Amino acid sequence: MTNADLRKILGDPHYTETDGTRTAGGNEDHWAFTLDSGQRIGIESRIPYEAVLLYSNKPDLEEILKSLNLPLDLIIDSTRFEIYNPPLKA
């Protein structure tokens, strides 16, 4: 999914990082939402790489996609995602 596609669906980003020394090189757009279920999510679009990262306190990808009107076909091919365990709490 391209950054232009995300902007059409989500609107203007809540924050845009333009300092390439703070990013993976190039601009990044960021959105943050709290879903009706209480699930908190962050979306990071690494514009030059056409890569989108999703962050969530609960890894319910289908709920995220449905709530934000993102295409559900994004979850058909699980090889397009890397899911990481939550960080450990001290």
N, C-alpha and C positions, 0 to 999 in steps of 0.2 A: 504494500500500500504506500502510495507516495504522500509526501507532505501536503500537496495540493488536495488530494482526496480527503485527508484528515481535516483540513481546514474547511472543506465544503460541509463535512458532517458535524464537526465539533465547534466551528466558528473560529474566531481569532484566538490564538493561544493566550493563556493567562500570563505567560512569561516567555520571552525570547532571549536566549543567550547569544550574544554576537561576538564575544571575546574568544577567539580560537584557542587561546592558551588555557581556557577553562572547559574546553569541550574535546571531543575526539577529532577536532579540526573542522572548522566551519560552524555555521549557525545550528542551533538546536531550539526547537519549539517545545513548550511544556504546557500541559493542562493538568488540573487536579480536580477531582470530584468526590463527593460522598453520595453513594447510591441510597435509594430508599431503604434498603436492607441494613444500612450502616456500613457496608463495605466501602473502604476508602481506596481510591486508585489514583495513580499518577501515570501520565502518558508522556513519553519523551520521544520526539521525532528527531533523529539525527539526519538532517536534511541532505548533506552531500552523499550519504551512504544509502539513502532510502531505507533506513532501518527504523523500526518503531519498537520501543521498549515499554512494557506495561509493568507497573508496580502495584501491588495490592497487599492489604493486610490479610485477605483471605483469597487463596488462589482459585476463584470460581470464574474461569475465563468466559464461560457461556453467559453468565449473568452480566459480566462487564460488556460483552459485545451486544447483547440484547438491550441493555439499559442505555447505551450510547448510540444505538442504531448503526452499529458497525456490522459489516457482512458476516453472517455466521459461517460462511464458507472458509473464513480464515482459520477455523479450527479443524477442518477436514484433514489436512495434512499435518500431522503432529511433528513432522521433521522440521517444520518452519519455526518451532518454538523450543526454547531452552527454559526449563523450569528449575529454579533453585530452591533449596530448603530455606526456610526463614532463618535469619541470623539467631545465634544463641543469645539468650539473656543471661547476664551475669548474676 
